[in-house]
Amino acid sequence: MDSTPGTYALVLHSKGRAGVQVGRWGCLDVRRGYYLYVGSALGPGGVKARVARHCRERKARHWHIDYLREFAAVTAVWYRHSPQRLEHRWARAAARLDGVEPVGGVGCTDCRCASHLFFSATEPRFDLFSAAAGGSAHCESLRCPCGLP
């Protein structure tokens, strides 16, 4: 993973349940299981900088995912370096995975996607996601790929 632009999917694991107010969006019922969050990082610092921000424990809450991060740990990052905005295609691919359900309206207030956040009781499989997203994605297991603890 480097500092060039691209698209990424965070795989997060929640070990418990919680209710969290997500800004003005509403209350998110965090469940025990896995979450998949799809985003793009087309600005300065690219994928590496955006993922590093998502991995940090302390930060200002700016995106919907920042609220979920307080209750779920990032376990992997799936990404592709490309100046092309692929997050909408990746969100559709995530929605097609067996056992994965969209968390309506999260992370997609600026587009027409149903969601950019997805829940699964079991860990989503990178190989199935990559194939559904058109291939050429990479996977990094975490305890953070950006070198953060």
HUDA-V796594 format. One record per residue. N is the residue number from 1. RES is the residue in one letter. OMEGA is omega as a letter, one per 20 degrees, with the letter a starting at -180 (none if undefined). D_CENTER is the distance of its C-alpha to the mean C-alpha in Angstrom with 1 decimal. Layout:
BEGIN
N&RES&OMEGA&D_CENTER, N&RES&OMEGA&D_CENTER
END
This chain:
BEGIN
1&M&r&15.4, 2&D&a&17.3, 3&S&r&17.6, 4&T&a&17.8, 5&P&r&15.7, 6&G&r&13.0, 7&T&a&9.8, 8&Y&r&6.8, 9&A&r&4.1, 10&L&r&3.3, 11&V&a&5.9, 12&L&r&7.5, 13&H&r&11.1, 14&S&a&13.3, 15&K&a&17.0, 16&G&a&18.5, 17&R&r&18.7, 18&A&r&18.6, 19&G&a&18.9, 20&V&r&17.3, 21&Q&a&18.4, 22&V&r&15.6, 23&G&r&17.8, 24&R&a&19.9, 25&W&a&17.4, 26&G&a&18.8, 27&C&r&18.4, 28&L&r&15.4, 29&D&a&16.8, 30&V&a&14.6, 31&R&r&15.8, 32&R&a&16.3, 33&G&a&14.1, 34&Y&r&10.6, 35&Y&r&7.4, 36&L&a&4.7, 37&Y&a&2.1, 38&V&r&4.0, 39&G&r&6.2, 40&S&r&9.5, 41&A&a&11.6, 42&L&a&15.1, 43&G&a&17.1, 44&P&r&19.0, 45&G&r&17.5, 46&G&a&15.0, 47&V&a&11.9, 48&K&a&13.6, 49&A&a&14.2, 50&R&r&10.9, 51&V&r&9.3, 52&A&r&12.6, 53&R&r&12.3, 54&H&a&9.0, 55&C&a&11.1, 56&R&r&14.2, 57&E&a&15.6, 58&R&r&17.7, 59&K&r&16.7, 60&A&r&17.5, 61&R&a&15.2, 62&H&a&14.4, 63&W&r&11.2, 64&H&a&10.4, 65&I&a&7.5, 66&D&r&10.5, 67&Y&r&12.4, 68&L&a&10.3, 69&R&r&10.1, 70&E&a&13.9, 71&F&a&13.9, 72&A&a&11.2, 73&A&r&11.2, 74&V&a&8.7, 75&T&r&10.6, 76&A&r&9.4, 77&V&r&7.8, 78&W&a&8.6, 79&Y&r&10.0, 80&R&r&13.1, 81&H&r&15.4, 82&S&r&17.0, 83&P&r&18.2, 84&Q&r&17.5, 85&R&a&14.7, 86&L&a&13.0, 87&E&a&9.9, 88&H&r&12.3, 89&R&a&13.6, 90&W&r&10.3, 91&A&r&9.6, 92&R&r&13.2, 93&A&r&12.9, 94&A&a&10.3, 95&A&a&12.8, 96&R&a&15.6, 97&L&r&14.8, 98&D&r&17.4, 99&G&a&16.7, 100&V&r&13.3, 101&E&r&13.7, 102&P&r&12.0, 103&V&a&12.0, 104&G&r&14.2, 105&G&a&13.8, 106&V&r&10.7, 107&G&a&9.1, 108&C&a&11.8, 109&T&a&14.9, 110&D&r&15.9, 111&C&a&15.9, 112&R&r&17.3, 113&C&r&14.3, 114&A&r&14.5, 115&S&r&10.9, 116&H&r&7.4, 117&L&a&6.6, 118&F&r&8.4, 119&F&r&10.6, 120&S&r&12.8, 121&A&r&15.7, 122&T&a&15.6, 123&E&r&13.3, 124&P&a&11.9, 125&R&a&13.9, 126&F&a&12.8, 127&D&r&16.2, 128&L&r&16.0, 129&F&a&12.7, 130&S&r&14.1, 131&A&a&17.3, 132&A&a&16.0, 133&A&r&14.2, 134&G&r&17.5, 135&G&r&17.4, 136&S&r&17.4, 137&A&r&13.9, 138&H&a&14.0, 139&C&r&12.7, 140&E&r&13.1, 141&S&a&13.6, 142&L&q&13.2, 143&R&c&15.3, 144&C&a&13.8, 145&P&a&14.2, 146&C&r&15.3, 147&G&r&18.3, 148&L&r&17.4, 149&P&none&18.5
END
